Amino acid sequence: MGITTTDRNAIRKSVRKSRQTNPIVYGYFPRKTYKEMAIARINQRLCWVLGIFILFSLISYYSVTSSEVYLNKLGRETTKLNNENVELQNKLDNLYSFNHVDQLVRSKNMLNTAKQVIEVPAANNGAAAAAVAKVPVDENAYKWSIGY
C-alpha cells in the first residue's frame, strides 16, 4: 500500500536535516555581491570594445601599409620614367642641333653641290681593280691629328 502523510512528512524532515548538515556537492562557492557582478559585467563589455578597437587598428594598419607599398611602386616607376625622359630629351636636343646646323648650312649655301653628274660605265671582272694604282700613304704626315 502506500506511504502515509505522516511518513512523507518524516521523510521530508530527515532530507532537510541531512541537506543542512551533509550537502550533496562539496566545495568552496563564493557568493558575489551585486556590485561585484556589475563590475564584472562592465569589465566584460570593456574587453569587447577593446577587442573591436584592436581589430579596427589592425585593419587600418594593413590598409596603410598596402597603400604605402603601392605608393613606393609608383615612385619607382615615376623615377624610371623621368630617367628615360631625360635620355630621350638629350637625344632630341642632339637631333635638333644637327637639324639646326643643317638648316644653317642650307640657308647660307655653305656647301657646294655638284652641278653635273658623271656616269661611268661598269668595270669588268678585275681589270678596273688592277688599273687602280695604289698611292703610298705617309703615316708621319697624319700623326699630329691622332695625338702622337
C-alpha positions, 0 to 999 in steps of 0.5 A, a space after each residue: 500500500 502506500 506511504 502515509 502523510 505522516 511518513 512523507 512528512 518524516 521523510 521530508 524532515 530527515 532530507 532537510 536535516 541531512 541537506 543542512 548538515 551533509 550537502 550533496 556537492 562539496 566545495 568552496 562557492 563564493 557568493 558575489 555581491 551585486 556590485 561585484 557582478 556589475 563590475 564584472 559585467 562592465 569589465 566584460 563589455 570593456 574587453 569587447 570594445 577593446 577587442 573591436 578597437 584592436 581589430 579596427 587598428 589592425 585593419 587600418 594598419 594593413 590598409 596603410 601599409 598596402 597603400 604605402 607599398 603601392 605608393 613606393 611602386 609608383 615612385 619607382 616607376 615615376 623615377 624610371 620614367 623621368 630617367 628615360 625622359 631625360 635620355 630621350 630629351 638629350 637625344 632630341 636636343 642632339 637631333 635638333 642641333 644637327 637639324 639646326 646646323 643643317 638648316 644653317 648650312 642650307 640657308 647660307 649655301 655653305 656647301 657646294 653641290 655638284 652641278 653635273 653628274 658623271 656616269 661611268 660605265 661598269 668595270 669588268 671582272 678585275 681589270 678596273 681593280 688592277 688599273 687602280 694604282 695604289 698611292 703610298 700613304 705617309 703615316 708621319 704626315 697624319 700623326 699630329 691629328 691622332 695625338 702622337 
